[in-house]
Amino acid sequence: MLQDGKLYIGTSRKPDNAINKPEYLELKFGNRHGLVTGATGTGKTITLQILAEGFSNAGVPVFCADVKGDLSGIGAMGEAKDFLLKRAEEIGLEPYDFQEFPVIFWDLYGEKGHRVRTTMTEMGPLLLSRLMNATDAQEGVLNIAFKIADQGGLPLLDLKDLQALLNYMGENATELSNKFGFISKASVGSIQRELLILEQQGAEHFFGEPALKISDIMRTTNDGRGAISVLAADKLMMNPRLYGTFLLWLLSELFEELPEVGDPDKPKLVFFFDEAHLLFKDAPKVLIERVEQVVRLIRSKGVGVYFVTQNPLDVPETVLAQLGNRVQHALRAYTPREQKAVKTAADTFRPNPDFDCATVITELGTGEALISTLEGKGIPSMVERTLVRPPASRVGPLTDAERANVMKVSPVAGLYDEDFDRESAYEMLAGRAKKLEEAQQAEQQAEQAPEPEGENGGRWTLPGFGDEPTQASTTGKTKARSGYQRETVVEAAMKSAARSVANSLGRAIVRGILGSLRR
């Protein structure tokens, strides 16, 4: 049943329910992407689990999201349960061995895994606009903010850095509009309010340092297996926009950092997007176009992207066309939209004369799927009605104690667990403001100091008596303006930053296809 260079998915059945043949996913086509769809409770999570197991055993690192919490069991030895043994017998899987897999747990909140962070600079204005559901005008202001930060040498690492920069932009909107285009104070204020909402939703945990290194999700073990990175997403799903934006950011980082490898014998990394509809729901057209572009081009970098969702209509057609390996679990057809989804799913398969796809999709049982993968010269195989193999690891979640033990011996233990707050835009603007304020205070004190003895012999002088010191006799000091008010800290910081922008200090940062930092 197990063959080199192939990942065993399950065994197909003939119309009379007799065993037909094993169904495989060839590793050399693993980077041609894939789709796993099906209604709730039809077996999508188990399919994701056995695919992750197969890639790991083949030496391919895997990244996947654990939306319901039960995928964590992949890090524990499987157990001989009746329904698993029955499935193994039905498909002729012999021997059926149990196994535990090398797992690294991640969590944006740092509760059920190692902390995952990125910086504002690496996120970029496009994905940040998506995260905040920004209007076109607000997205324009964010693009200007990142341009100012790049040219002014102001690192944007966390939320307070961007907030400080937006304060500067609001105070100097007129001056900056002449250089970068119109900056609306109303748009700046709206963005600031959205940042407060993000902060309340927990986004401050995501922005900061140390930022995640892509190499840490592409690890292999000493025995040659690929590490399976599992993102704890049960709490993250309470903020679906943050979940979707994080996964898009991670995909863009992979695209920007990894070198071209052409068509390798097996993928360098396989990436599973669970609940994929959250990536595209209400997404602007430009974002969908760029995601489609990344999915199309990242194949040559050895990365396979697999979308897992309930309905094939959740994925835009331009992206759907890039997905070569298909696993279709049962769909229900109670509503017109569901009926359309069934027809769409059926039409995407290479037909099998033994059955009608549209009819079978509504009749599939739990753990049963229509499967078509690329074979030969990259041609889709004829669709087959298949019983998916049982997993070798545990079905169900780890206990808290088991998860803690896995994290304790993790290869990234201690690397991301503590926050690091180095000098960035917030501190630099505050520092400039403080220096400018001190200089102004020193100037005021000098203006108020007693006049040194000179032609007037040090006697008292009174305004209006004709013997006030002339401007030339005040050693070059200028007379204070009538009605002068000392600048606030914020105003001072903004003028200081404006000078640095005007002089084009610092270096411009090149951003990639999804707006993230290209290193």
TAWOHU-V844271 format. One record per backbone hydrogen bond with DSSP energy under -0.5 kcal/mol. CO is the residue of the C=O (numbers start at 0). NH is the residue of the N-H. If there is no record, write none. Layout:
BEGIN
CO|NH / CO|NH
END
This chain:
BEGIN
2|5 / 4|26 / 5|7 / 6|24 / 8|388 / 9|22 / 10|386 / 11|19 / 13|16 / 17|13 / 20|11 / 22|8 / 22|9 / 23|25 / 24|6 / 25|28 / 26|29 / 28|31 / 29|32 / 31|323 / 32|324 / 33|306 / 34|326 / 35|308 / 36|328 / 38|41 / 41|366 / 42|46 / 43|47 / 44|48 / 45|49 / 46|50 / 47|51 / 48|52 / 49|53 / 50|54 / 51|55 / 52|56 / 53|57 / 54|59 / 55|58 / 55|225 / 58|60 / 60|269 / 61|228 / 62|271 / 63|230 / 64|66 / 65|232 / 65|233 / 68|71 / 69|72 / 69|395 / 70|73 / 71|74 / 72|75 / 72|393 / 73|100 / 75|393 / 78|80 / 80|84 / 81|85 / 82|86 / 83|87 / 84|88 / 85|89 / 86|90 / 87|91 / 87|92 / 88|91 / 91|93 / 94|96 / 100|102 / 101|227 / 103|229 / 104|113 / 105|231 / 106|109 / 106|115 / 113|106 / 116|211 / 117|207 / 118|122 / 119|123 / 122|126 / 123|127 / 124|128 / 125|129 / 126|130 / 127|131 / 128|132 / 128|133 / 129|132 / 134|138 / 135|139 / 136|140 / 137|141 / 138|142 / 139|143 / 140|144 / 141|145 / 142|146 / 143|147 / 144|148 / 145|149 / 146|150 / 147|151 / 148|152 / 148|153 / 149|152 / 152|154 / 154|156 / 154|424 / 155|120 / 156|119 / 157|160 / 157|161 / 158|162 / 159|163 / 160|164 / 161|165 / 162|166 / 163|167 / 164|168 / 165|169 / 166|170 / 167|171 / 169|172 / 171|175 / 172|176 / 173|177 / 174|178 / 175|178 / 175|179 / 176|180 / 181|183 / 183|187 / 184|188 / 185|189 / 186|190 / 187|191 / 188|192 / 189|193 / 190|194 / 191|195 / 192|196 / 193|197 / 194|198 / 195|199 / 196|200 / 197|202 / 198|201 / 201|204 / 202|205 / 202|206 / 205|117 / 205|207 / 208|419 / 212|215 / 213|216 / 214|217 / 218|226 / 220|223 / 224|220 / 226|61 / 226|228 / 227|103 / 227|229 / 228|63 / 228|230 / 229|105 / 229|231 / 230|65 / 230|232 / 232|236 / 234|237 / 235|238 / 236|239 / 238|241 / 238|242 / 239|243 / 240|244 / 241|245 / 242|246 / 243|247 / 244|248 / 245|249 / 246|250 / 247|251 / 248|252 / 249|253 / 250|254 / 251|255 / 252|256 / 253|257 / 261|263 / 267|60 / 268|303 / 269|62 / 270|272 / 270|305 / 271|273 / 272|275 / 272|307 / 274|277 / 275|278 / 275|279 / 276|279 / 276|280 / 279|282 / 283|286 / 283|287 / 284|288 / 285|289 / 286|290 / 287|291 / 288|292 / 289|293 / 290|294 / 291|295 / 292|296 / 293|297 / 294|298 / 296|299 / 297|300 / 297|302 / 298|301 / 299|260 / 299|261 / 301|267 / 301|268 / 301|303 / 303|270 / 303|305 / 304|33 / 304|306 / 305|272 / 306|35 / 306|308 / 307|274 / 307|275 / 308|37 / 310|313 / 311|314 / 315|318 / 315|319 / 316|320 / 318|321 / 319|322 / 321|323 / 323|325 / 324|34 / 325|371 / 326|36 / 326|328 / 327|369 / 329|38 / 334|338 / 335|339 / 336|340 / 337|341 / 338|342 / 339|343 / 340|344 / 341|345 / 342|346 / 343|347 / 344|347 / 345|348 / 348|350 / 349|382 / 351|354 / 354|356 / 355|359 / 356|360 / 357|361 / 358|361 / 359|362 / 359|363 / 360|330 / 364|367 / 366|387 / 368|370 / 368|385 / 369|327 / 370|383 / 371|325 / 372|380 / 373|25 / 374|377 / 374|378 / 378|374 / 383|370 / 383|385 / 384|12 / 385|368 / 385|387 / 386|10 / 391|77 / 391|98 / 393|395 / 398|402 / 399|403 / 400|404 / 401|405 / 402|406 / 403|407 / 404|408 / 406|409 / 409|412 / 411|414 / 411|415 / 419|208 / 419|421 / 423|427 / 424|428 / 425|429 / 426|430 / 427|431 / 428|432 / 429|433 / 430|434 / 431|435 / 432|436 / 433|437 / 434|438 / 435|439 / 436|440 / 437|441 / 438|442 / 439|443 / 440|444 / 441|445 / 442|446 / 443|447 / 444|448 / 445|448 / 453|456 / 455|458 / 461|464 / 469|472 / 470|473 / 470|475 / 471|474 / 473|476 / 480|483 / 487|491 / 488|492 / 489|493 / 490|494 / 491|495 / 492|496 / 493|497 / 494|498 / 495|499 / 496|500 / 497|501 / 498|502 / 499|504 / 500|503 / 509|517 / 511|514 / 513|126 / 515|511 / 516|518
END
